[in-house]
């Protein structure tokens, strides 16, 4: 089972989630993209319950904040994760979002609080098993500094592209690489 973990204010019905959903269906691989709570403890609890219900036999694709959650979960359960422009220090990066924050699915908003930033601090972990991570970065990310991920994962499998954006343009070109990484042991 591959679990797609969306970013801050995102949902399991976002553009990337839908692209991955279509791809995994086309290769007959189980896939799910849950819409997670914006409250970090609730999001992690939901993901942990999913991992346990699938017998721990899962992979992650995490984008931005979802990448941060993927790092934590991959370390905790010794699983593989693909990180797409991951947030390495979201408790710092999301400080600017305090107050009303956007839900990109329906343009509603939610209250992002200092307590949520504190929750995120509890999920910071060292990436000890770097072979469990495939990191996709675009230098044109206007929200996060790609060098933070490079510094955290010096021994992981990497793709670093010039240009691009935070949403990672043309992610589809890496679907076969992701498939090989997850299912053929491709490092």
Secondary structure as the mmCIF struct_conf table of DSSP 4:
data_model
#
loop_
_struct_conf.conf_type_id
_struct_conf.id
_struct_conf.beg_label_comp_id
_struct_conf.beg_label_asym_id
_struct_conf.beg_label_seq_id
_struct_conf.end_label_comp_id
_struct_conf.end_label_asym_id
_struct_conf.end_label_seq_id
STRN STRN1 UNK A 2 UNK A 5
TURN_TY1_P TURN_TY1_P1 UNK A 8 UNK A 9
TURN_TY1_P TURN_TY1_P2 UNK A 12 UNK A 13
BEND BEND1 UNK A 14 UNK A 14
HELX_RH_AL_P HELX_RH_AL_P1 UNK A 15 UNK A 26
TURN_TY1_P TURN_TY1_P3 UNK A 27 UNK A 28
STRN STRN2 UNK A 31 UNK A 32
BEND BEND2 UNK A 38 UNK A 39
HELX_RH_AL_P HELX_RH_AL_P2 UNK A 40 UNK A 53
TURN_TY1_P TURN_TY1_P4 UNK A 54 UNK A 56
STRN STRN3 UNK A 59 UNK A 63
TURN_TY1_P TURN_TY1_P5 UNK A 64 UNK A 64
HELX_RH_AL_P HELX_RH_AL_P3 UNK A 65 UNK A 77
TURN_TY1_P TURN_TY1_P6 UNK A 78 UNK A 78
STRN STRN4 UNK A 81 UNK A 84
BEND BEND3 UNK A 85 UNK A 85
BEND BEND4 UNK A 88 UNK A 88
HELX_RH_AL_P HELX_RH_AL_P4 UNK A 90 UNK A 93
HELX_RH_3T_P HELX_RH_3T_P1 UNK A 94 UNK A 97
STRN STRN5 UNK A 99 UNK A 102
TURN_TY1_P TURN_TY1_P7 UNK A 104 UNK A 106
BEND BEND5 UNK A 107 UNK A 107
STRN STRN6 UNK A 109 UNK A 112
HELX_RH_AL_P HELX_RH_AL_P5 UNK A 114 UNK A 121
TURN_TY1_P TURN_TY1_P8 UNK A 122 UNK A 123
HELX_RH_3T_P HELX_RH_3T_P2 UNK A 130 UNK A 132
STRN STRN7 UNK A 133 UNK A 138
TURN_TY1_P TURN_TY1_P9 UNK A 139 UNK A 140
BEND BEND6 UNK A 142 UNK A 144
HELX_RH_AL_P HELX_RH_AL_P6 UNK A 146 UNK A 152
TURN_TY1_P TURN_TY1_P10 UNK A 153 UNK A 155
BEND BEND7 UNK A 156 UNK A 156
STRN STRN8 UNK A 157 UNK A 161
BEND BEND8 UNK A 162 UNK A 163
TURN_TY1_P TURN_TY1_P11 UNK A 166 UNK A 167
TURN_TY1_P TURN_TY1_P12 UNK A 169 UNK A 170
HELX_RH_3T_P HELX_RH_3T_P3 UNK A 171 UNK A 174
HELX_RH_AL_P HELX_RH_AL_P7 UNK A 175 UNK A 183
BEND BEND9 UNK A 184 UNK A 184
#
